Structure formats: structure tokens, C-alpha cells
Amino acid sequence: MFKEFRQFALRGNVIDLAVGVVVGAAFTSIVNSLVKDLITPPLGLVTGGLDFSNLFIVLKGGHYTTLADAAKAGAVTINYGLFLNALISFLIVAFVLFLVVRSVNRLFANPPAPAPAVPPEDVVLLREIRDLLKNKS
């Protein structure tokens, strides 16, 4: 059993997958920082500091002005504002990731094949003369 596990663990695909997971985790922190520190502040400035985090519906309990007050009181709430924030954050992260992957794909794309060289005009004329002489005989 140990021998089989060792063969499984040392296969190239498993090691590649492990490296991919580690790099993905590191990349996640970079993308999250990009969104949180570079993209969200100007977006908040443009939208006038729009924040959905205090949008909620109280199902059981009194009336509260903030979500923190409702949580302290133990009220049962539906926090749709936090969901909207998470959704917007996801869309921003997905778009940034799309731009990064697109840029990397362009970086490693194969250059287009060169167009076939056009023969010089005198060679074309000589070929035409040859073909005409063949057709005459």
C-alpha cells in the first residue's frame, strides 16, 4: 500500500497539481490585494462610498439601524447587502483575473507564420514563358 501511494504521489501530474494549488493560493492573495487596495478605493470614490454592508432584513427581533446592532441583539437577519458586496467583489476579481490570463496568453502566444515569399518578377515571367512553350508543343 505504501509503495502504491508513493508511486501515486510522485507522479508528475500530482506534483504539478500540488504546485498549482500553492501558486494559486499565493496568486489569490495578490489578486485580493489588487482588488481591495487598488481597484475598490477609486470605485468607492466614483460611487460616493456606496456600501451595501448595512442592508439587511430583520426576520425576528426589533428594528435596528445597523447590522452590528442586530447581531449584538441576537436578531435573525437576512444580510443581502453582504451578499451584494461579495458578488461585486467576485465580479471585480473575475474581471481582473480575466485580464491577467488574457495578457499571459498573449505573451506566450505563437507568432503568426510568415507569409510565403513572393518570387521575383523575372522568375514569374520565366515560368510563364516556360508554360507557354510547353502548351505550344
Secondary structure, DSSP 4 states (H G I P E B T S, - for coil): -HHHHHHHHTSHHHHHHHHHHHHHHHHHHHHHHIIIIIIHHHHHHHTTS---TT--EEEES---SSHHHHHHHT-EEE-HHHHHHHHHHHHHHHHHHHHHHHHHHHHTPPPPPPPPPPPPHHHHHHHHHHHHHHHH-
